Amino acid sequence: MAHLFVPGPVDVAPEVAQAQTKPMLPHRSPEFEALFHACEQRARALFFTQYRVFISASSGTGFQEAAVRNLVRPGRRALVGVNGAFGKRWREVAATNGIPVDAVEAPWGQPLRGEAFAAALQARDDYDLVMVVHNETSTGVENPLAEIAAAVRSTRPEALIAVDSVSGLGGARVEMDAWGLDMVFTSGQKALALPPGIALAAVSDRALERAREVPHRGWYFDLLRLEKHRLKDSTPATPAVSLIYALDVQLDRILAEGLENRFARHAAMAQKVQQWALARGFDLFAAEGFRSKTVTTVTNTRQIDIAALNAYLQEHHGMRIANGYGPLKGQTFRIAHMGEIQPADLDALLAAIDAFLQAA
Ligand SMILES: Cc1ncc(COP(=O)(O)O)c(C=O)c1O
């Protein structure tokens, strides 16, 4: 039974947790290389890509940094969509790496739209990279990625598109190749339902070609170095071996469920929480039509004490939800429905919240 309804880290299936206890392997061994190869090949399905997938011993933010370090040539700029905390963070990641960066902004709760990216790309001709957060975990907005990518492709075909789908991938559809995306990354501890500490990034050939023109890509997240080692079924530095055991088991579980079934399960759970919130007199923070499949941000129109609700859920049911993110704390609360969570788990959570509301 799920008990973590927070947007990561999430509950991990017992057999996935158990897989981590297998004896270690040296990473420069044929056994490890075979395992790594099998994981990398199957992981491509998650991204709907024919390209390669890098598996990193880091959380997802590492790949936010990799995108800005590898995909912007000297003298060129990056453009980032900002409609929540994680777009804002990515802008900061670019700026702190010395990458000139501009933003396409939308109010928190509203989606980023293709036409705004097209207008920004028409205004300047020196953008090398467009960065988009697919699923804004801070607001519960799913940005219309296919629309944004199409707008970028038709306005500046030479600009690369990097996507943070840290809290979307595996629960919501991201079709990297069909949508013309160049880099898509995610973290293990969200919709993939792995323990934290592992991140996956799919990268196109075009992106690797661009990286060749960038002299100072750093070391740990140098995409060309990662590629050189991936071609030998390995990594430049020590991989998180136990997490790769877990990934191996979890990939089988995800592909056995089937991605289409998984997307349908997540969409149905999002609907369930949305309907519950509206029926209880709450509002939904994310604009209609752009609501996340993996996390719902409920506007606290009833002004309930969210800390007290969470304390009640923990004490009586061993469950947790998330308060609002940053400036939205107290004004919103977030119910995650990703990874291993099943509709019946949500029914149990919502019944427990109802009991709290009736007692209040
Ligand atoms: C959309 C998004 N991007 C980036 C991050 C940072 O990911 P990590 O903590 O795996 O580095 C998060 C974490 O919640 C996120 O939700």
The ligand as a MOL file (V3000), in Angstrom:
LIG
                    3D

  0  0  0     0  0            999 V3000
M  V30 BEGIN CTAB
M  V30 COUNTS 16 16 0 0 0
M  V30 BEGIN ATOM
M  V30 1 C 10.5280 19.5080 -12.4740 0
M  V30 2 C 11.7190 19.2400 -11.6150 0
M  V30 3 N 12.9450 19.5230 -12.0930 0
M  V30 4 C 14.0450 19.3000 -11.3810 0
M  V30 5 C 13.9770 18.7860 -10.1040 0
M  V30 6 C 15.2190 18.4940 -9.3570 0
M  V30 7 O 15.4090 17.1210 -9.4340 0
M  V30 8 P 16.4410 16.3530 -8.4830 0
M  V30 9 O 16.0070 16.6610 -7.0840 0
M  V30 10 O 16.2720 14.9190 -8.8960 0
M  V30 11 O 17.7860 16.8940 -8.7990 0
M  V30 12 C 12.7320 18.4740 -9.5510 0
M  V30 13 C 12.6160 17.9400 -8.1790 0
M  V30 14 O 11.5740 17.8780 -7.5960 0
M  V30 15 C 11.5820 18.6980 -10.3360 0
M  V30 16 O 10.3800 18.3970 -9.8380 0
M  V30 END ATOM
M  V30 BEGIN BOND
M  V30 1 1 1 2
M  V30 2 1 2 3
M  V30 3 2 2 15
M  V30 4 2 3 4
M  V30 5 1 4 5
M  V30 6 1 5 6
M  V30 7 2 5 12
M  V30 8 1 6 7
M  V30 9 1 7 8
M  V30 10 2 8 9
M  V30 11 1 8 10
M  V30 12 1 8 11
M  V30 13 1 12 13
M  V30 14 1 12 15
M  V30 15 2 13 14
M  V30 16 1 15 16
M  V30 END BOND
M  V30 END CTAB
M  END
